Amino acid sequence: MIKYLYILTLILVASCVQTNKTPENKESINADVTNQNFMVPNEFRYAGNALICTREHLTDDGYLPCLTIGGIKIGDSISTVEKKYPDIFKTITNPDTSITKVYPVEGSIDEDPYFVVVYKNNLVSSIQLTGRGTKEILSFSSIRLGDQYKKALEVIGPPSKKNNVQEINGEIWSYFPFPISIEIVDNKVYSIKVYDNRN
């Protein structure tokens, strides 16, 4: 009972903050979030014209627990990630001493999807999952690669900004001030990225 009261409080507070409200995305205002399992702990949902992180427990880490893709969370250690994804395609040491690792995953079609994970001080600071679809269920807030773009609108609402990306012949949707972006190709989710914006 307590957790539902807390989530309701979050919804009421979030509804007072007008975010992601753009005229070009009016179609999403009437999206039916009730069909997206609204009360899913540690996932983002669009409600009251605001994006909120539904939570099970009252903590002071804001929406950090919702920044999760395919079981990888912002703040996870390298060892935690590589227990789940032991195959490493590439490792890059960046000029700022952060480390980027690429982890391939099995695709649901011919093209193999992959994670790109950036670590700072050996902790996950950025997660991106890219591809046409995964065989295993790897999701961000119930959104998967290959989902129709309307699924993203229904679950996390309209983006704050859209930009064309020639390299993929698609669009990138940004959700500022939230550290979330989604790439759309052929009207389907092609890439999902979350990152740590606390620093």
Buried (B, 14 or more C-beta within 10 A) or exposed (E): EEBEEBBEEBBEEBEEEEBBBEEEBEEBEEBEBEEBEBEBEBBBBBBBBBBBBBBBEEEEEEBBBBBBBBBBBBBBEBEBBBEEBEEEEEEEEEEEEBBBBBBBBEBBEEEEBBBBBBBBEEBBBBBBBBBBBBEEEBBBBBBBBBBEBEBBBBBBBBBBEBEEBEEBEBBBBBBEEBBBBBBBBEEBBBBBBBBBBEE
